[in-house]
Amino acid sequence: MTTPCTAPKPPPMPGFFGRYQSAIDQAMRSNLRPRQAPLFTTLRYYLGWVDTEGNYDPQPAGKRVRPTLCMLACEAAGGEPTSALPAAVSLEFVHNFSLVHDDIEDNDRTRHHRLTVWAVWGIPIAIDSGNAFLGIANLAVARLRENGIPAAVAVEVGSAIADHYLKMVEGQYLDISYEERLEVSVDEYLAMIRSKTGALIECSVYAGALVGGWNRRDRKLIDALRNVGRSLGYVFQIRDDVLGVWGGQETGKPVGADITRKKKSLPAVHAISTARGAARAKILEIYRKDSIEGEDLARVLQIMDDLRTQAYCNALAAEHWQAAKSVLESSELADGSLTNGTAGDFIELGEFLLARQA
Ligand code: GRG
């Protein structure tokens, strides 16, 4: 029997999320409002607003982590959080572009317990749908000027978002290419997740800090917040990898999901690189097969248990979280330069990401 995912009870979403949720939702809806062509039903469906026919049908949506981080960083740097909404929702649209395409690439028929776009409309339409999300994202961020953000800052934020989503796409390339390889080092894995997942999370904090802090001419503060975002990206993906193997109470994923598909997520990277003797021969033999199921899956989970792989992953996530906390407590951020209470919000968020169940 393998060790279940360790968290006594799922932590609640940090309370401060509520501060921004309705503004994010309204801004996302207003960006999509002028788009009434049938294509955009696929976007509204994916966002959990309508059913496949386009009829009102609210469903549990994504966590909106990226726009929330963007608004929190803006507030932390001294800005009015709503001034960052064009960047915040742009990041959420980019994220949805990546998820719609990721569902195709991973052959995933469901996300958040609902059919994915390709599973409903087929792959060609889902490619189109993802591309539409990206177009909407590009238009959304261009609206920063309407919130009184100077052109130079708006251009910098727009370029940062484009630059970071290119990094995300690069990271996705690496992730896919690692599936063909038997052995991937922890350093290679960390470089891959820094791009695939970390780039957009880092950019969320960076973009928010730029919008909120441009008039303070305090690059140190913006860079320090950006470093917090970078560390949170690692925490986020490592936790995702733990949930991908040991399941989460709310992920809807079966235990072993990422092993079955031979993903080189952190648990596999750790187990393959640290197993010795008969365990090493066995795990390599299993990972040479086309897919991993039944007894093979149970054996890999057993090897991971023996190697204390889950504890290793949790410790690495905690190490990156510690790095973020040290920045939050560093001289750049701890001397009252952050808006009251926002350092505590970042801490609450980090602790939620470390233990989240979905
Ligand atoms: C094919 C041109 C082309 C691009 C594809 C697919 C892709 C680019 C990049 C993939 C990036 C990706 C899906 C990273 C995984 C990040 C991740 C763990 C997503 C889950 O994020 P959550 O938990 O999702 O925030 P919700 O649903 O809560 O918003």
Residues whose N, C-alpha, C, O or C-beta is under 5 A from the ligand:
A	BS01	GRG	G62 K63 R64 V65 S98 L99 H101 D102 M168 V169 Q172 K196 T197 D240 A358
